[in-house]
Amino acid sequence: MFSALRSKINGQSFRLIQTRGMAFANIRTMKVESVEKGKALDAFVHKEALPVLQKMDGFLGLETFLCGGELDYKLLTKWETIEALKAVPESTDLKKVLCVPQDGVDVKSYGSQNFMHLSAQK
């Protein structure tokens, strides 16, 4: 699945790079009160979190998703190595950005999972 995802940073296209046959991602999930609140959260992520992520070693890009029916917001970050992925929770700069309470976001619904890409089929 991840091999099909693409991102653009500064006009340049990226895709997950496979390292030893694998690629790595973190998916953060949270509930929002409305589609408008989800769009506001997305604008915040791109304005505040993306610049911090871009400075981190091994960062390849991000994707964001909003389900208008279930009001779920997902932030998928892509990483070059498992070591880069493991460093994400330890980043003080990223914590400062992502721990800022956002209007209309249910912090109790917050979840985070790490994934490794195993295979892709067409």
KOLDO-80091 format. One record per residue: residue number from 0; residue in one letter; x, y, z of N, C-alpha, C in turn. Coordinates in steps of 0.1 Angstrom, whole numbers, plus 2048, in hexadecimal, padded with zeros to 3 digits. Example, Ala and Ser with C-alpha at 12.3 -4.5 7.8 and 13.67 -1.06 7.14 Angstrom:
2
{n 0 res a nxx 884 nyy 7C7 nzz 84E caxx 87B cayy 7D3 cazz 84E cxx 884 cyy 7DF czz 84E}
{n 1 res s nxx 880 nyy 7EA nzz 847 caxx 889 cayy 7F5 cazz 847 cxx 881 cyy 800 czz 84F}
***
This chain:
122
{n 0 res m nxx 808 nyy 7F4 nzz 800 caxx 800 cayy 800 cazz 800 cxx 809 cyy 80D czz 800}
{n 1 res f nxx 812 nyy 80D nzz 809 caxx 81A cayy 81A cazz 80A cxx 822 cyy 81D czz 7FD}
{n 2 res s nxx 826 nyy 813 nzz 7F6 caxx 82E cayy 816 cazz 7EA cxx 826 cyy 81E czz 7E0}
{n 3 res a nxx 819 nyy 81E nzz 7E1 caxx 810 cayy 826 cazz 7D7 cxx 80F cyy 835 czz 7DC}
{n 4 res l nxx 812 nyy 838 nzz 7E8 caxx 810 cayy 845 cazz 7EE cxx 81B cyy 84E czz 7E9}
{n 5 res r nxx 818 nyy 85A nzz 7E6 caxx 822 cayy 864 cazz 7E1 cxx 81F cyy 871 czz 7E9}
{n 6 res s nxx 829 nyy 879 nzz 7EB caxx 828 cayy 886 cazz 7F1 cxx 830 cyy 890 czz 7E9}
{n 7 res k nxx 82D nyy 89D nzz 7EB caxx 834 cayy 8A8 cazz 7E5 cxx 839 cyy 8B1 czz 7F0}
{n 8 res i nxx 846 nyy 8B4 nzz 7F0 caxx 84C cayy 8BD cazz 7F9 cxx 854 cyy 8C7 czz 7F1}
{n 9 res n nxx 851 nyy 8D4 nzz 7F2 caxx 858 cayy 8DE cazz 7EA cxx 857 cyy 8DB czz 7DB}
{n 10 res g nxx 84C nyy 8D5 nzz 7D7 caxx 84A cayy 8D2 cazz 7C9 cxx 851 cyy 8C6 czz 7C4}
{n 11 res q nxx 858 nyy 8BE nzz 7CD caxx 85F cayy 8B2 cazz 7C8 cxx 857 cyy 8A6 czz 7CD}
{n 12 res s nxx 855 nyy 89C nzz 7C4 caxx 84E cayy 890 cazz 7C8 cxx 857 cyy 886 czz 7CF}
{n 13 res f nxx 851 nyy 880 nzz 7D9 caxx 857 cayy 875 cazz 7E1 cxx 84F cyy 869 czz 7E1}
{n 14 res r nxx 855 nyy 85E nzz 7E3 caxx 84D cayy 852 cazz 7E6 cxx 855 cyy 84A czz 7F0}
{n 15 res l nxx 84F nyy 841 nzz 7F7 caxx 856 cayy 839 cazz 801 cxx 862 cyy 832 czz 7FB}
{n 16 res i nxx 86E nyy 833 nzz 801 caxx 87A cayy 82C cazz 7FC cxx 87A cyy 81F czz 804}
{n 17 res q nxx 87C nyy 815 nzz 7FD caxx 87D cayy 808 cazz 804 cxx 88B cyy 805 czz 808}
{n 18 res t nxx 88D nyy 802 nzz 815 caxx 89A cayy 7FF cazz 81B cxx 89A cyy 7F0 czz 81E}
{n 19 res r nxx 8A3 nyy 7E9 nzz 818 caxx 8A3 cayy 7DA cazz 81B cxx 895 cyy 7D4 czz 818}
{n 20 res g nxx 88E nyy 7D9 nzz 80E caxx 881 cayy 7D4 cazz 80B cxx 875 cyy 7D9 czz 813}
{n 21 res m nxx 878 nyy 7E3 nzz 81C caxx 86E cayy 7E9 cazz 824 cxx 86E cyy 7F8 czz 824}
{n 22 res a nxx 863 nyy 7FE nzz 828 caxx 863 cayy 80C cazz 82A cxx 85B cyy 80E czz 837}
{n 23 res f nxx 85B nyy 81A nzz 83D caxx 856 cayy 81C cazz 84A cxx 84D cyy 828 czz 84B}
{n 24 res a nxx 842 nyy 827 nzz 853 caxx 838 cayy 832 cazz 854 cxx 833 cyy 832 czz 862}
{n 25 res n nxx 82E nyy 83E nzz 866 caxx 827 cayy 840 cazz 872 cxx 819 cyy 846 czz 86F}
{n 26 res i nxx 80E nyy 841 nzz 874 caxx 801 cayy 846 cazz 872 cxx 7FB cyy 84B czz 87F}
{n 27 res r nxx 7F8 nyy 858 nzz 880 caxx 7F2 cayy 85D cazz 88C cxx 7E3 cyy 860 czz 888}
{n 28 res t nxx 7DA nyy 85C nzz 891 caxx 7CC cayy 85D cazz 88F cxx 7C5 cyy 865 czz 89A}
{n 29 res m nxx 7BC nyy 86D nzz 896 caxx 7B4 cayy 875 cazz 8A0 cxx 7A7 cyy 878 czz 89A}
{n 30 res k nxx 79D nyy 87A nzz 8A3 caxx 790 cayy 87F cazz 8A0 cxx 78F cyy 88E czz 8A0}
{n 31 res v nxx 787 nyy 893 nzz 896 caxx 785 cayy 8A2 cazz 895 cxx 776 cyy 8A4 czz 896}
{n 32 res e nxx 772 nyy 8B0 nzz 89A caxx 764 cayy 8B3 cazz 89C cxx 75C cyy 8B5 czz 88F}
{n 33 res s nxx 763 nyy 8BA nzz 885 caxx 75D cayy 8BC cazz 878 cxx 767 cyy 8BC czz 86D}
{n 34 res v nxx 762 nyy 8BC nzz 860 caxx 76B cayy 8BD cazz 855 cxx 774 cyy 8C9 czz 855}
{n 35 res e nxx 76D nyy 8D5 nzz 859 caxx 774 cayy 8E1 cazz 85A cxx 77F cyy 8E1 czz 864}
{n 36 res k nxx 77D nyy 8DA nzz 870 caxx 787 cayy 8D9 cazz 87A cxx 793 cyy 8D0 czz 875}
{n 37 res g nxx 78F nyy 8C6 nzz 86D caxx 799 cayy 8BD cazz 867 cxx 7A2 cyy 8C5 czz 85D}
{n 38 res k nxx 79C nyy 8CD nzz 855 caxx 7A3 cayy 8D6 cazz 84C cxx 7AD cyy 8DF czz 853}
{n 39 res a nxx 7A8 nyy 8E5 nzz 85E caxx 7B0 cayy 8EE cazz 866 cxx 7BC cyy 8E7 czz 86C}
{n 40 res l nxx 7BA nyy 8DA nzz 871 caxx 7C4 cayy 8D2 cazz 877 cxx 7CF cyy 8CF czz 86C}
{n 41 res d nxx 7CA nyy 8CC nzz 860 caxx 7D3 cayy 8C9 cazz 855 cxx 7DB cyy 8D5 czz 851}
{n 42 res a nxx 7D5 nyy 8E1 nzz 851 caxx 7DD cayy 8ED cazz 84E cxx 7E8 cyy 8EF czz 859}
{n 43 res f nxx 7E4 nyy 8ED nzz 866 caxx 7EE cayy 8EE cazz 871 cxx 7F9 cyy 8E4 czz 86F}
{n 44 res v nxx 7F6 nyy 8D7 nzz 86B caxx 801 cayy 8CD cazz 869 cxx 80A cyy 8D2 czz 85E}
{n 45 res h nxx 805 nyy 8D6 nzz 853 caxx 80E cayy 8DA cazz 848 cxx 816 cyy 8E7 czz 84B}
{n 46 res k nxx 810 nyy 8F0 nzz 853 caxx 817 cayy 8FD cazz 856 cxx 821 cyy 8FB czz 861}
{n 47 res e nxx 81E nyy 8F3 nzz 86C caxx 826 cayy 8F2 cazz 878 cxx 82E cyy 8E5 czz 879}
{n 48 res a nxx 828 nyy 8DA nzz 876 caxx 82F cayy 8CD cazz 878 cxx 838 cyy 8C9 czz 86C}
{n 49 res l nxx 834 nyy 8CC nzz 860 caxx 83B cayy 8C8 cazz 854 cxx 84A cyy 8CE czz 855}
{n 50 res p nxx 84B nyy 8DB nzz 858 caxx 859 cayy 8E0 cazz 858 cxx 862 cyy 8D9 czz 862}
{n 51 res v nxx 85C nyy 8D5 nzz 86E caxx 864 cayy 8CE cazz 878 cxx 867 cyy 8C0 czz 873}
{n 52 res l nxx 85E nyy 8B9 nzz 86D caxx 860 cayy 8AC cazz 867 cxx 86B cyy 8AC czz 85C}
{n 53 res q nxx 86B nyy 8B7 nzz 854 caxx 874 cayy 8B8 cazz 849 cxx 883 cyy 8B9 czz 84E}
{n 54 res k nxx 885 nyy 8BD nzz 85A caxx 892 cayy 8BE cazz 85F cxx 897 cyy 8B1 czz 866}
{n 55 res m nxx 88E nyy 8A7 nzz 867 caxx 892 cayy 89B cazz 86E cxx 898 cyy 891 czz 864}
{n 56 res d nxx 8A3 nyy 88B nzz 869 caxx 8AA cayy 881 cazz 860 cxx 8A1 cyy 876 czz 85C}
{n 57 res g nxx 8A1 nyy 872 nzz 84F caxx 899 cayy 867 cazz 84A cxx 88B cyy 86A czz 847}
{n 58 res f nxx 886 nyy 876 nzz 848 caxx 878 cayy 87A cazz 845 cxx 877 cyy 87A czz 836}
{n 59 res l nxx 86D nyy 873 nzz 831 caxx 86A cayy 872 cazz 822 cxx 85E cyy 87A czz 81E}
{n 60 res g nxx 854 nyy 87C nzz 827 caxx 848 cayy 884 cazz 823 cxx 83D cyy 880 czz 82C}
{n 61 res l nxx 831 nyy 887 nzz 829 caxx 825 cayy 884 cazz 831 cxx 819 cyy 884 czz 828}
{n 62 res e nxx 80F nyy 87D nzz 82C caxx 802 cayy 87D cazz 826 cxx 7F8 cyy 880 czz 831}
{n 63 res t nxx 7ED nyy 887 nzz 82E caxx 7E2 cayy 889 cazz 837 cxx 7D5 cyy 884 czz 831}
{n 64 res f nxx 7CC nyy 87F nzz 83A caxx 7BF cayy 87A cazz 835 cxx 7B5 cyy 87F czz 83F}
{n 65 res l nxx 7A9 nyy 882 nzz 83A caxx 79D cayy 886 cazz 842 cxx 791 cyy 87E czz 83D}
{n 66 res c nxx 78B nyy 877 nzz 846 caxx 77E cayy 870 cazz 843 cxx 773 cyy 879 czz 847}
{n 67 res g nxx 76B nyy 87F nzz 83E caxx 760 cayy 888 cazz 841 cxx 755 cyy 881 czz 848}
{n 68 res g nxx 753 nyy 874 nzz 846 caxx 748 cayy 86D cazz 84C cxx 74B cyy 869 czz 85B}
{n 69 res e nxx 757 nyy 864 nzz 85D caxx 75A cayy 860 cazz 86B cxx 762 cyy 86A czz 872}
{n 70 res l nxx 766 nyy 875 nzz 86B caxx 76E cayy 880 cazz 871 cxx 77B cyy 87B czz 877}
{n 71 res d nxx 781 nyy 873 nzz 870 caxx 78F cayy 86E cazz 874 cxx 799 cyy 875 czz 86B}
{n 72 res y nxx 7A4 nyy 87A nzz 872 caxx 7AF cayy 880 cazz 86C cxx 7BB cyy 877 czz 86D}
{n 73 res k nxx 7C2 nyy 875 nzz 863 caxx 7CE cayy 86C cazz 863 cxx 7DA cyy 874 czz 85D}
{n 74 res l nxx 7E5 nyy 873 nzz 865 caxx 7F2 cayy 879 cazz 860 cxx 7FC cyy 86D czz 85F}
{n 75 res l nxx 800 nyy 86B nzz 852 caxx 809 cayy 860 cazz 84F cxx 817 cyy 867 czz 84C}
{n 76 res t nxx 821 nyy 863 nzz 854 caxx 82E cayy 868 cazz 851 cxx 837 cyy 85C czz 84C}
{n 77 res k nxx 840 nyy 85F nzz 842 caxx 847 cayy 854 cazz 83C cxx 856 cyy 856 czz 83F}
{n 78 res w nxx 85D nyy 84B nzz 842 caxx 86B cayy 84B cazz 847 cxx 874 cyy 842 czz 83F}
{n 79 res e nxx 880 nyy 846 nzz 83D caxx 88A cayy 83E cazz 836 cxx 88E cyy 831 czz 83D}
{n 80 res t nxx 890 nyy 832 nzz 84A caxx 895 cayy 827 cazz 852 cxx 88D cyy 825 czz 85E}
{n 81 res i nxx 88E nyy 819 nzz 864 caxx 888 cayy 816 cazz 871 cxx 88D cyy 81F czz 87C}
{n 82 res e nxx 89A nyy 822 nzz 87B caxx 8A1 cayy 82B cazz 885 cxx 89A cyy 839 czz 885}
{n 83 res a nxx 898 nyy 83E nzz 879 caxx 892 cayy 84B cazz 877 cxx 884 cyy 84B czz 87D}
{n 84 res l nxx 87C nyy 841 nzz 87A caxx 86F cayy 83F cazz 87F cxx 86F cyy 83F czz 88E}
{n 85 res k nxx 878 nyy 837 nzz 894 caxx 878 cayy 836 cazz 8A3 cxx 87C cyy 843 czz 8AA}
{n 86 res a nxx 883 nyy 84C nzz 8A3 caxx 887 cayy 859 cazz 8A8 cxx 87B cyy 863 czz 8A9}
{n 87 res v nxx 870 nyy 861 nzz 8A2 caxx 865 cayy 86A cazz 8A1 cxx 860 cyy 86D czz 8AF}
{n 88 res p nxx 85C nyy 863 nzz 8B8 caxx 857 cayy 867 cazz 8C5 cxx 860 cyy 86E czz 8CE}
{n 89 res e nxx 86D nyy 86D nzz 8CB caxx 877 cayy 874 cazz 8D3 cxx 87A cyy 882 czz 8CF}
{n 90 res s nxx 875 nyy 887 nzz 8C4 caxx 877 cayy 894 cazz 8BF cxx 870 cyy 89F czz 8C8}
{n 91 res t nxx 878 nyy 8A6 nzz 8CF caxx 873 cayy 8B1 cazz 8D8 cxx 86C cyy 8BC czz 8CF}
{n 92 res d nxx 872 nyy 8BF nzz 8C4 caxx 86C cayy 8CA cazz 8BB cxx 85F cyy 8C5 czz 8B6}
{n 93 res l nxx 85E nyy 8B9 nzz 8B2 caxx 851 cayy 8B4 cazz 8AD cxx 846 cyy 8B3 czz 8B8}
{n 94 res k nxx 84A nyy 8AF nzz 8C4 caxx 841 cayy 8AF cazz 8CF cxx 83B cyy 8BD czz 8D2}
{n 95 res k nxx 843 nyy 8C7 nzz 8D1 caxx 83F cayy 8D4 cazz 8D4 cxx 834 cyy 8D8 czz 8CA}
{n 96 res v nxx 835 nyy 8D4 nzz 8BD caxx 82B cayy 8D7 cazz 8B3 cxx 81F cyy 8CF czz 8B5}
{n 97 res l nxx 820 nyy 8C2 nzz 8B5 caxx 815 cayy 8B8 cazz 8B5 cxx 80D cyy 8B8 czz 8C2}
{n 98 res c nxx 813 nyy 8BD nzz 8CD caxx 80C cayy 8BD cazz 8DA cxx 804 cyy 8C9 czz 8DD}
{n 99 res v nxx 804 nyy 8D2 nzz 8D3 caxx 7FC cayy 8DF cazz 8D5 cxx 7EE cyy 8DB czz 8D3}
{n 100 res p nxx 7E5 nyy 8DD nzz 8DD caxx 7D7 cayy 8DA cazz 8DB cxx 7D1 cyy 8E1 czz 8CF}
{n 101 res q nxx 7C9 nyy 8DA nzz 8C7 caxx 7C2 cayy 8E0 cazz 8BC cxx 7B3 cyy 8E0 czz 8BE}
{n 102 res d nxx 7AD nyy 8EB nzz 8BB caxx 79F cayy 8ED cazz 8BC cxx 798 cyy 8E2 czz 8B3}
{n 103 res g nxx 78E nyy 8DB nzz 8BA caxx 786 cayy 8D1 cazz 8B2 cxx 78D cyy 8C4 czz 8B0}
{n 104 res v nxx 798 nyy 8C1 nzz 8B7 caxx 79F cayy 8B4 cazz 8B6 cxx 79D cyy 8AD czz 8C4}
{n 105 res d nxx 798 nyy 8A1 nzz 8C3 caxx 796 cayy 899 cazz 8CF cxx 7A3 cyy 892 czz 8D3}
{n 106 res v nxx 7AB nyy 897 nzz 8DD caxx 7B8 cayy 892 cazz 8E0 cxx 7B7 cyy 884 czz 8E6}
{n 107 res k nxx 7AB nyy 880 nzz 8EC caxx 7A9 cayy 873 cazz 8F1 cxx 7A9 cyy 868 czz 8E6}
{n 108 res s nxx 7A6 nyy 86C nzz 8DA caxx 7A5 cayy 863 cazz 8CF cxx 7B2 cyy 861 czz 8C8}
{n 109 res y nxx 7BC nyy 868 nzz 8CC caxx 7C9 cayy 867 cazz 8C6 cxx 7CF cyy 859 czz 8C6}
{n 110 res g nxx 7D5 nyy 855 nzz 8BB caxx 7DC cayy 848 cazz 8BA cxx 7E7 cyy 849 czz 8B1}
{n 111 res s nxx 7F2 nyy 841 nzz 8B3 caxx 7FD cayy 841 cazz 8AA cxx 802 cyy 833 czz 8A8}
{n 112 res q nxx 805 nyy 82F nzz 89C caxx 80B cayy 822 cazz 899 cxx 816 cyy 823 czz 88F}
{n 113 res n nxx 820 nyy 81A nzz 890 caxx 82B cayy 819 cazz 886 cxx 828 cyy 80D czz 87D}
{n 114 res f nxx 82C nyy 80E nzz 871 caxx 82A cayy 804 cazz 867 cxx 837 cyy 802 czz 85F}
{n 115 res m nxx 838 nyy 7F6 nzz 85A caxx 842 cayy 7F3 cazz 850 cxx 83C cyy 7ED czz 844}
{n 116 res h nxx 840 nyy 7F1 nzz 838 caxx 83B cayy 7ED cazz 82C cxx 840 cyy 7DF czz 828}
{n 117 res l nxx 838 nyy 7D6 nzz 826 caxx 83C cayy 7C8 cazz 823 cxx 83B cyy 7C5 czz 814}
{n 118 res s nxx 830 nyy 7C8 nzz 80E caxx 82F cayy 7C5 cazz 800 cxx 824 cyy 7CE czz 7FA}
{n 119 res a nxx 824 nyy 7CE nzz 7EC caxx 81A cayy 7D6 cazz 7E5 cxx 815 cyy 7CD czz 7D9}
{n 120 res q nxx 809 nyy 7CE nzz 7D6 caxx 804 cayy 7C7 cazz 7CA cxx 7FC cyy 7D0 czz 7C1}
{n 121 res k nxx 7FC nyy 7CE nzz 7B4 caxx 7F4 cayy 7D7 cazz 7AB cxx 7E8 cyy 7CF czz 7A7}
***
